[in-house]
């Protein structure tokens, strides 16, 4: 039995227990001409627990035909200037400070 490889260059949404860290290099990006990318932050700055998943579910169920993906320190799509440049929409669930979610380069601006 061979492993199935998805032609989609970005990972699909997966439950928190199935996350895997990004292995470095360029993040997986959407194919040109594809659906508009929506990134939902999931990590230490998203509060309360489950808020990221709720936001992602609302965006996926909406009428916008978005390609909804998680971004964050333990996600396949890291939160970076490159990934944000490819996103049509970025959602930061919860409230409070964004400091814990920002990469060090962005915090230094």
Residue pairs with C-beta under 8 A, 6 or more apart in sequence:
6 12
9 28
9 29
9 30
9 31
10 28
10 29
10 30
10 37
10 67
10 69
10 76
10 77
11 28
11 69
11 75
11 76
11 77
12 69
13 56
13 60
13 68
13 69
13 70
14 70
15 53
16 42
16 53
19 42
19 70
19 74
19 75
19 76
20 74
20 76
21 73
21 74
22 75
22 76
22 77
22 78
26 82
27 76
27 77
27 78
27 80
27 82
27 83
28 76
28 77
29 82
29 83
29 86
30 37
30 67
30 86
34 67
35 65
35 66
35 67
36 64
36 65
36 66
36 67
36 88
36 89
37 66
37 67
37 69
37 86
37 87
37 88
37 89
38 59
38 64
38 66
38 67
38 68
38 69
38 87
38 88
38 89
38 90
38 91
39 69
39 70
39 71
39 77
39 79
39 83
39 84
39 87
39 89
39 90
39 91
40 52
40 55
40 56
40 59
40 68
40 69
40 70
40 71
40 91
40 93
41 52
41 70
41 71
41 72
41 79
41 90
41 91
41 92
41 93
41 101
42 52
42 53
42 56
42 70
42 71
42 72
42 74
42 75
42 93
43 72
43 73
43 74
43 75
43 79
43 100
43 101
44 73
44 100
44 101
45 92
45 94
45 96
45 97
45 98
45 99
45 100
45 101
46 52
46 72
46 92
46 93
46 94
46 101
47 93
47 94
47 95
47 96
48 94
51 93
51 94
52 70
52 93
54 93
55 91
55 93
56 68
56 70
56 91
59 66
59 68
59 89
59 91
60 66
60 68
66 88
66 89
69 75
69 76
69 77
70 76
70 77
71 77
71 78
71 79
71 83
71 90
72 78
72 79
72 101
73 79
77 83
78 103
79 101
79 102
79 103
80 103
81 105
81 106
84 90
92 98
92 101
99 107
